[in-house]
Amino acid sequence: MAGKKQFDVDAVLDAAMVQFWRAGYADTSVDDLSRTTGLNRSSLYSSFGDKDALYLRCLDRYAARYGDRYERALSPAVEEPRQKERAEDAVQAVQAVQAFFEVTLQRIADPDVPDGCLIAQTAMASAVLSPAIAARAVRALGLQQARLRTALGAAPLAESEAGDFAVHLAAVNQSLAVMSRAGASQKQLRTIVDVSLSALSRAVRAGGR
């Protein structure tokens, strides 16, 4: 049928996403995108727009893919109705955050994707990116922090302490991605996670007394 796309849009977006993720926005040319997606420049522009528009599509795809996994990891701590004892809330909150970090550690260990985090890389390069791209990265980071804050909401923590932990845990999660790009081992990354989980565990235990 005339006008019908003769390629798999999802496969093309995945290929472009990995290219941006591996090399970064600035060091990825349209020729690189053409090579990795198998589409010529004309097809890329007609199907996805310019480089900025394609990058935004890739950011959204990345955020949705891993965001869904983070949501599932944290969901036991936010499910309703809640009819559990306070001590059970404390345990479940820590376990949910542990599962949250496991999503990141598994992504870093996956040989089929680059190290690091596309959102974190975008945020770090925001000064040289378009306002629309920078804003999309900031929004994704804010959503991650909000997810954590919601998961900690039912834990026996003061509201301000839950908020502080959400900020801290979101920052730790991004630091895992940065350190993985710098060559940190899985053992080192898990030590970072363990220290944060230990601090959270002590706080929720104290709050549940």
Buried (B, 14 or more C-beta within 10 A) or exposed (E): EEEEEEEEEEEBBBBBBBBBBBBBBEEBEBEBBBEBBEBEEEBBBEBBEEBEBBBBBBBBBBBEEBBEBBBEBBEEBBEEEEEEEEEEBBBBBBBBBBBBBBBBBEBBEEEEBBBBBBBBBBBBBBEEBBEEBBEBBBEBBEBBBEBBBBBBBBBBBEEEBBBBBBEBBBEBBBBBBBBBBEEBEEEEBBEBBEEBBEEBBEBBBEBBE
